[in-house]
Amino acid sequence: MLRAAAWRGGPFAHLRSAMELENVLLETFARAFEPRTRAAYDGARPYGYFLMGIARNVLLEQARLREVAVGLEPFEETGQEEGLSQVLEDREVEALLAGFKEGLSQEERRLFELRFGEELSQEAAASRMGLTRIQVRRREHRIKTRLLGFLQTRGYLQGLEVRGWSFFRRRGDR
């Protein structure tokens, strides 16, 4: 499951090296067999998902430690040139998102924050905003479409296009 998650990307993307994958796997099982963690497993959930939750927590902790290390030591001395480029790209994307949000209306910005900042469901966001779920869904789709166009004009997500309610890669783009 970890290897598949690594190839899908997201927080697991850096686990493509066999050594990093093995380290996270070993740490995950070490934590899974700690008495406190074993007591926390209720037996009702599938164990694989429980382990993936532990693995995600391991990765989040490692990311926090890397952030602290990045803040304290220059990359040239730590040999983390790839880490530097990732941090710089993350900062660039954060600045782009901040610029995009500035161009949104107050209502759109609030919806953006509820759905993508607080990660609320469409139902919960609709309730907070006094809208129906379908109104939130339509507004969210417009925001996502505008965001895709905004990012594409700045060199990101070039191979994606909007189709219906989702985004797809164009044929030939890999």
C-alpha positions in Angstrom: 0.0 0.0 0.0 2.9 2.4 0.8 4.6 1.7 -2.6 1.3 2.4 -4.4 0.7 5.6 -2.4 4.3 6.7 -3.3 3.6 6.4 -7.0 0.3 8.3 -6.7 2.2 11.2 -5.2 1.0 13.5 -2.4 2.6 13.3 1.0 4.0 9.8 0.1 5.8 11.0 -3.2 9.3 11.0 -1.8 9.1 7.3 -0.8 10.1 6.2 -4.3 13.5 5.1 -3.1 13.6 1.6 -1.7 15.6 2.7 1.3 13.1 5.5 2.3 10.2 3.2 1.7 11.7 0.5 3.9 12.6 3.1 6.7 9.0 4.3 6.8 7.6 0.8 6.7 9.8 -0.3 9.7 9.0 2.8 11.7 5.3 2.3 11.0 5.3 -1.3 12.3 7.5 -0.3 15.2 4.8 2.2 16.2 2.0 -0.1 15.4 3.2 -2.7 17.9 3.7 -0.2 20.7 1.3 -1.0 23.6 -0.5 2.3 23.4 -1.0 2.0 19.7 -2.2 -1.6 19.9 -4.7 -0.5 22.6 -5.9 2.2 20.3 -6.8 -0.2 17.4 -10.5 -1.1 17.8 -10.5 -4.1 15.4 -13.5 -2.7 13.5 -11.5 -0.8 10.9 -9.4 -2.6 8.3 -5.9 -3.0 9.7 -4.3 -1.8 6.4 -6.0 1.6 6.7 -5.0 1.8 10.4 -1.3 1.2 9.3 -1.6 3.8 6.5 -2.7 6.3 9.1 0.3 5.5 11.2 2.6 5.8 8.1 1.0 9.2 7.3 1.8 10.4 10.8 5.4 9.1 10.5 5.8 11.1 7.2 4.3 14.2 8.7 6.7 14.0 11.7 9.6 13.5 9.3 8.5 16.5 7.2 8.4 18.7 10.3 11.9 17.5 11.3 13.1 18.3 7.8 11.6 21.8 8.0 13.4 22.5 11.2 16.7 21.2 9.7 16.1 23.3 6.6 15.6 26.4 8.8 18.8 25.8 10.7 21.4 24.6 8.2 22.2 25.7 4.6 21.3 23.1 2.0 24.8 23.0 0.5 26.2 21.8 3.8 23.5 19.2 4.4 23.5 17.8 0.9 19.8 18.4 0.4 19.8 20.2 -3.0 16.6 18.4 -4.0 15.1 19.5 -0.7 16.0 23.1 -1.5 14.3 23.0 -4.9 11.2 21.5 -3.4 11.1 24.2 -0.6 11.6 26.9 -3.2 8.8 25.5 -5.5 6.5 25.1 -2.5 7.1 28.8 -1.6 6.4 29.8 -5.2 3.2 27.8 -5.3 2.1 29.3 -1.9 2.7 32.8 -3.3 0.8 32.0 -6.4 -2.1 30.7 -4.3 -2.1 33.8 -2.2 -2.2 35.9 -5.3 -5.0 33.9 -6.7 -7.0 34.3 -3.5 -6.5 38.0 -3.6 -8.4 38.1 -6.9 -11.4 36.2 -5.4 -14.5 37.9 -4.1 -15.0 37.8 -0.3 -17.6 34.9 -0.7 -15.3 33.0 -3.0 -12.3 33.4 -0.7 -14.4 32.2 2.2 -15.5 29.1 0.3 -11.9 28.5 -0.8 -10.8 28.6 2.8 -13.6 26.4 4.1 -13.2 23.7 1.4 -9.4 23.7 0.9 -8.0 25.4 4.0 -10.2 23.8 6.7 -11.0 20.8 4.4 -14.7 20.9 5.2 -17.1 18.8 3.2 -19.4 20.5 0.7 -22.3 19.9 3.1 -20.5 21.5 6.0 -19.3 24.5 3.9 -22.8 25.0 2.6 -24.2 25.0 6.1 -21.6 27.6 7.3 -22.2 29.8 4.3 -26.0 29.5 4.3 -26.1 27.9 0.8 -27.2 24.6 -0.6 -24.6 21.9 -1.3 -25.2 22.2 -5.1 -24.6 26.0 -4.9 -21.3 25.3 -3.1 -20.5 22.6 -5.7 -21.1 24.9 -8.6 -19.1 27.8 -7.1 -16.3 25.4 -6.1 -16.1 24.2 -9.7 -15.9 27.7 -11.0 -13.1 28.5 -8.5 -11.2 25.3 -9.4 -11.5 26.1 -13.1 -10.2 29.6 -12.6 -7.4 28.3 -10.4 -6.4 25.8 -13.0 -6.3 28.6 -15.7 -4.4 30.8 -13.3 -1.7 28.2 -12.6 -1.4 27.2 -16.2 -0.6 30.8 -17.2 2.2 30.6 -14.7 3.6 27.3 -16.0 1.9 24.7 -13.7 -0.4 21.8 -14.5 0.0 22.3 -18.2 -1.3 18.8 -19.1 -4.7 19.2 -17.4 -8.0 20.3 -18.8 -11.5 20.7 -17.4 -14.1 18.1 -18.4 -17.5 18.1 -16.6 -16.9 18.3 -12.9 -13.3 17.0 -13.0 -9.9 17.6 -14.4 -8.2 15.2 -16.8 -4.8 14.8 -18.4 -4.8 15.4 -22.2 -3.9 12.4 -24.3 -0.2 12.4 -25.0 0.7 14.4 -21.8 2.4 12.3 -19.2 
